[in-house]
Amino acid sequence: MDGPAVTAAPPSWRAMRPDDLAAVCVLADRVHPGLREDPAIFAERLALYPAGCFVLERRQIIAGYAIAHPIRYPDPPSLNMRIGSLPPDCDALYIHDVALSPEARGEGQAGAVIGHLLQLAAGFPRACLVSVYGTAAFWQRFGFSDAAAVLPSGALSAYGEDARFMQRLTPDCAAT
């Protein structure tokens, strides 16, 4: 299941391109110094599900990125692990990351792209993510709630002690 086709990027965001990947990786290392992922992870996600990959470009500099792709719930990909392909029976949109440079924060840009990602999630029973750095309250503002009970103990250990698996049920979609 690929979800609905969405072609327009949210305001100030545009579709990610392969030539953006180097700058995305630099930004990822800057905002997630303890959660490093290899460039191949970003390239794979873009190749597998370009509809879920965006960048915030300001003055020809990548100031933010968002990556999402379908998964089989409740199996979020491990940190820094390739997934190979999208499962044929995907039933959730996984928000891999939404990251903004410190200079781009506080302007509503995260909300703009998250709203767009939730439009992508409309074709699935739920959206899910791993909240890190104590951002659970931020994600709760978008309707996400704790779903840690569906994962085995220690499943998120690579993400740090404060990592929380969260989900948001999609209105008008029967959750399974």
C-alpha positions as CSV (number, residue, x, y, z in Angstrom):
1,M,0.0,0.0,0.0
2,D,1.6,3.3,-1.1
3,G,-1.0,5.6,0.4
4,P,-2.6,8.5,-1.5
5,A,-0.7,10.3,-4.2
6,V,0.3,13.7,-2.9
7,T,2.2,15.9,-5.3
8,A,2.4,19.4,-3.8
9,A,4.9,20.0,-1.0
10,P,3.8,22.1,2.0
11,P,4.6,25.8,1.9
12,S,8.4,26.5,2.0
13,W,9.1,22.8,1.7
14,R,10.0,21.0,-1.5
15,A,10.4,17.4,-2.6
16,M,13.8,16.0,-1.6
17,R,16.2,15.1,-4.5
18,P,19.2,12.9,-4.6
19,D,21.5,15.9,-4.8
20,D,20.1,17.1,-1.5
21,L,21.3,14.0,0.4
22,A,24.8,15.3,1.3
23,A,23.3,18.4,2.9
24,V,20.6,16.4,4.6
25,C,23.3,14.1,6.2
26,V,25.3,17.2,7.4
27,L,22.1,18.6,9.0
28,A,21.2,15.2,10.5
29,D,24.6,14.9,12.1
30,R,24.2,18.4,13.5
31,V,20.8,18.0,15.0
32,H,21.2,14.3,16.0
33,P,24.8,13.9,17.1
34,G,24.0,10.9,19.3
35,L,21.8,9.2,16.7
36,R,24.0,9.1,13.7
37,E,22.7,7.3,10.5
38,D,24.8,6.5,7.5
39,P,24.2,8.4,4.3
40,A,23.0,5.1,2.7
41,I,20.0,5.1,5.1
42,F,18.8,8.5,3.8
43,A,19.4,7.5,0.2
44,E,17.5,4.3,0.6
45,R,14.5,6.0,2.2
46,L,14.4,8.5,-0.7
47,A,14.6,5.8,-3.3
48,L,11.9,3.7,-1.7
49,Y,9.4,6.4,-0.9
50,P,10.1,9.8,-2.5
51,A,6.5,10.9,-1.7
52,G,7.5,11.1,1.9
53,C,10.8,13.0,1.6
54,F,11.0,16.8,1.8
55,V,13.6,19.5,2.5
56,L,13.2,23.0,3.7
57,E,15.5,25.2,1.6
58,R,16.4,28.7,2.6
59,R,18.8,30.8,0.6
60,Q,20.1,27.7,-1.1
61,I,20.9,26.0,2.2
62,I,19.0,22.9,3.5
63,A,17.5,24.1,6.8
64,G,15.3,21.1,7.5
65,Y,14.2,17.7,6.2
66,A,11.4,15.3,6.7
67,I,11.4,11.6,5.8
68,A,8.5,9.2,6.1
69,H,7.6,5.8,4.6
70,P,5.2,3.0,5.0
71,I,5.9,0.1,7.3
72,R,4.1,-2.9,8.8
73,Y,2.9,-1.8,12.2
74,P,4.3,-2.1,14.8
75,D,7.7,-2.8,13.4
76,P,9.7,0.5,13.2
77,P,13.0,0.2,11.5
78,S,16.0,0.0,13.8
79,L,18.3,3.0,13.9
80,N,20.8,3.1,11.1
81,M,19.5,0.0,9.4
82,R,18.5,-0.4,5.8
83,I,15.1,-1.8,5.2
84,G,15.6,-3.2,1.7
85,S,12.1,-2.7,0.5
86,L,8.7,-1.6,1.6
87,P,6.6,-4.6,2.9
88,P,3.7,-5.3,0.6
89,D,1.3,-5.3,3.5
90,C,2.2,-1.9,4.9
91,D,-0.4,-0.6,7.3
92,A,1.2,2.5,8.8
93,L,3.1,5.6,7.7
94,Y,6.3,5.8,9.7
95,I,7.7,9.2,10.3
96,H,11.4,8.5,10.2
97,D,12.5,12.0,11.1
98,V,11.5,15.7,11.0
99,A,14.5,17.8,11.7
100,L,15.1,21.6,11.5
101,S,18.3,23.5,12.0
102,P,18.2,25.6,15.2
103,E,18.0,28.7,13.0
104,A,14.8,27.5,11.3
105,R,12.9,26.6,14.5
106,G,10.0,28.5,15.9
107,E,8.5,29.5,12.6
108,G,5.9,26.8,12.2
109,Q,7.9,25.0,9.6
110,A,7.7,21.6,11.4
111,G,4.0,21.9,11.7
112,A,3.7,22.6,8.0
113,V,5.5,19.5,7.0
114,I,4.0,17.3,9.7
115,G,0.5,18.3,8.4
116,H,1.6,17.2,5.0
117,L,2.9,13.9,6.3
118,L,-0.4,13.3,8.0
119,Q,-2.2,13.8,4.7
120,L,0.1,11.0,3.3
121,A,-0.9,8.9,6.3
122,A,-4.6,9.2,5.5
123,G,-4.5,6.0,3.5
124,F,-3.3,4.0,6.4
125,P,-4.9,3.1,9.7
126,R,-2.2,5.0,11.6
127,A,1.0,7.0,11.5
128,C,3.8,6.2,14.0
129,L,7.2,7.4,15.0
130,V,10.0,7.2,17.6
131,S,10.1,10.4,19.6
132,V,13.6,11.3,20.8
133,Y,15.1,14.0,22.9
134,G,12.0,14.4,25.1
135,T,9.8,15.5,22.2
136,A,6.8,13.4,23.1
137,A,4.8,16.5,24.2
138,F,5.5,18.1,20.8
139,W,4.2,15.1,19.0
140,Q,1.1,14.9,21.2
141,R,0.1,18.3,19.8
142,F,-0.4,16.5,16.5
143,G,-2.5,13.7,18.0
144,F,0.2,11.2,18.7
145,S,0.0,9.1,21.8
146,D,2.3,6.6,23.5
147,A,2.3,3.2,22.0
148,A,5.3,1.7,23.8
149,A,3.3,-1.3,25.0
150,V,3.2,-2.8,21.4
151,L,7.0,-3.1,21.3
152,P,9.2,-5.6,23.1
153,S,11.2,-4.3,26.0
154,G,14.4,-2.7,24.8
155,A,13.3,-2.4,21.2
156,L,14.2,1.3,21.1
157,S,17.4,1.1,23.2
158,A,19.5,2.5,20.3
159,Y,17.5,5.7,20.3
160,G,18.3,6.6,23.9
161,E,16.6,6.3,27.3
162,D,13.9,8.9,26.5
163,A,12.8,7.3,23.2
164,R,9.1,6.7,22.9
165,F,7.2,4.8,20.3
166,M,4.1,6.8,19.4
167,Q,1.1,6.4,17.1
168,R,-1.7,8.5,15.7
169,L,-4.8,6.7,14.5
170,T,-6.1,8.0,11.2
171,P,-9.7,9.3,11.3
172,D,-12.1,7.4,9.2
173,C,-9.7,4.5,9.0
174,A,-10.2,1.3,11.0
175,A,-7.2,0.6,13.1
176,T,-6.1,-3.0,13.2
